[in-house]
């Protein structure tokens, strides 16, 4: 996916809501503390009907996000 991203809401350290404009996908990411230096993430993805975003997309996106965060940690 490539295109424009529109950030709709940011609550530092707990929530971000955005839209992928080209794909018309609405995304909400929520983070909750889950222990020492860890967080539990919940990702909600609302694509328009018939857009080819499968059920695995949120899980894959969270896996990629976790990999990025682990790589960035000191």
C-alpha atoms as a printed R data frame, in Angstrom:
   type eleno elety resid chain resno       x       y      z
1  ATOM     1    CA   UNK     A     1   0.000   0.000  0.000
2  ATOM     2    CA   UNK     A     2   1.127   3.484 -0.767
3  ATOM     3    CA   UNK     A     3  -0.576   6.827 -0.664
4  ATOM     4    CA   UNK     A     4  -1.593   9.559  1.742
5  ATOM     5    CA   UNK     A     5  -2.169   9.157  5.453
6  ATOM     6    CA   UNK     A     6  -4.506  11.501  7.352
7  ATOM     7    CA   UNK     A     7  -4.066  11.524 11.137
8  ATOM     8    CA   UNK     A     8  -7.410  12.127 12.841
9  ATOM     9    CA   UNK     A     9  -6.615  11.726 16.539
10 ATOM    10    CA   UNK     A    10  -3.565  11.229 18.731
11 ATOM    11    CA   UNK     A    11  -3.543  10.541 22.455
12 ATOM    12    CA   UNK     A    12   0.138  10.247 23.409
13 ATOM    13    CA   UNK     A    13   1.182   6.759 24.490
14 ATOM    14    CA   UNK     A    14  -2.318   5.303 24.162
15 ATOM    15    CA   UNK     A    15  -4.187   5.904 20.881
16 ATOM    16    CA   UNK     A    16  -3.832   6.974 17.268
17 ATOM    17    CA   UNK     A    17  -6.596   7.120 14.652
18 ATOM    18    CA   UNK     A    18  -5.852   7.653 10.991
19 ATOM    19    CA   UNK     A    19  -7.087   7.035  7.480
20 ATOM    20    CA   UNK     A    20  -5.231   5.709  4.468
21 ATOM    21    CA   UNK     A    21  -6.849   8.018  1.946
22 ATOM    22    CA   UNK     A    22  -6.010   6.246 -1.302
23 ATOM    23    CA   UNK     A    23  -7.348   2.924 -0.017
24 ATOM    24    CA   UNK     A    24 -10.139   4.582  2.042
25 ATOM    25    CA   UNK     A    25  -9.163   2.516  5.093
26 ATOM    26    CA   UNK     A    26  -9.938   3.752  8.628
27 ATOM    27    CA   UNK     A    27  -7.470   2.539 11.298
28 ATOM    28    CA   UNK     A    28  -7.479   2.789 15.092
29 ATOM    29    CA   UNK     A    29  -4.473   1.675 17.155
30 ATOM    30    CA   UNK     A    30  -4.800   1.536 20.936
31 ATOM    31    CA   UNK     A    31  -1.973   0.776 23.360
32 ATOM    32    CA   UNK     A    32  -2.267  -0.258 27.010
33 ATOM    33    CA   UNK     A    33   0.533  -0.846 29.510
34 ATOM    34    CA   UNK     A    34   1.128  -4.576 29.962
35 ATOM    35    CA   UNK     A    35   4.033  -4.848 32.347
36 ATOM    36    CA   UNK     A    36   7.555  -3.481 32.532
37 ATOM    37    CA   UNK     A    37   8.422  -1.728 29.260
38 ATOM    38    CA   UNK     A    38   5.676  -3.611 27.402
39 ATOM    39    CA   UNK     A    39   2.341  -2.685 25.880
40 ATOM    40    CA   UNK     A    40  -0.673  -4.544 24.557
41 ATOM    41    CA   UNK     A    41  -1.854  -3.278 21.174
42 ATOM    42    CA   UNK     A    42  -5.329  -3.431 19.655
43 ATOM    43    CA   UNK     A    43  -5.692  -2.620 15.980
44 ATOM    44    CA   UNK     A    44  -9.066  -2.025 14.304
45 ATOM    45    CA   UNK     A    45  -9.115  -1.754 10.523
46 ATOM    46    CA   UNK     A    46 -12.237  -0.732  8.617
47 ATOM    47    CA   UNK     A    47 -11.724  -1.031  4.856
48 ATOM    48    CA   UNK     A    48 -14.478  -0.366  2.344
49 ATOM    49    CA   UNK     A    49 -16.208  -3.452  1.013
50 ATOM    50    CA   UNK     A    50 -14.489  -5.390 -1.746
51 ATOM    51    CA   UNK     A    51 -11.107  -3.724 -1.300
52 ATOM    52    CA   UNK     A    52  -8.911  -6.807 -1.018
53 ATOM    53    CA   UNK     A    53  -7.883  -6.298  2.607
54 ATOM    54    CA   UNK     A    54  -8.057  -9.752  4.143
55 ATOM    55    CA   UNK     A    55  -8.768 -10.786  7.694
56 ATOM    56    CA   UNK     A    56  -5.041 -11.356  8.253
57 ATOM    57    CA   UNK     A    57  -4.182  -7.707  7.563
58 ATOM    58    CA   UNK     A    58  -4.523  -6.434 11.178
59 ATOM    59    CA   UNK     A    59  -2.441  -9.328 12.555
60 ATOM    60    CA   UNK     A    60   0.234  -8.825  9.919
61 ATOM    61    CA   UNK     A    61   0.307  -5.086 10.574
62 ATOM    62    CA   UNK     A    62   0.703  -5.613 14.340
63 ATOM    63    CA   UNK     A    63   3.499  -8.139 13.741
64 ATOM    64    CA   UNK     A    64   5.350  -5.653 11.558
65 ATOM    65    CA   UNK     A    65   4.819  -2.891 14.115
66 ATOM    66    CA   UNK     A    66   6.172  -5.117 16.904
67 ATOM    67    CA   UNK     A    67   9.228  -5.943 14.795
68 ATOM    68    CA   UNK     A    68   9.886  -2.247 14.188
69 ATOM    69    CA   UNK     A    69   9.547  -1.390 17.867
70 ATOM    70    CA   UNK     A    70  11.853  -4.217 18.944
71 ATOM    71    CA   UNK     A    71  14.442  -3.144 16.410
72 ATOM    72    CA   UNK     A    72  14.313   0.466 17.654
73 ATOM    73    CA   UNK     A    73  14.728  -0.491 21.331
74 ATOM    74    CA   UNK     A    74  18.224   0.074 22.789
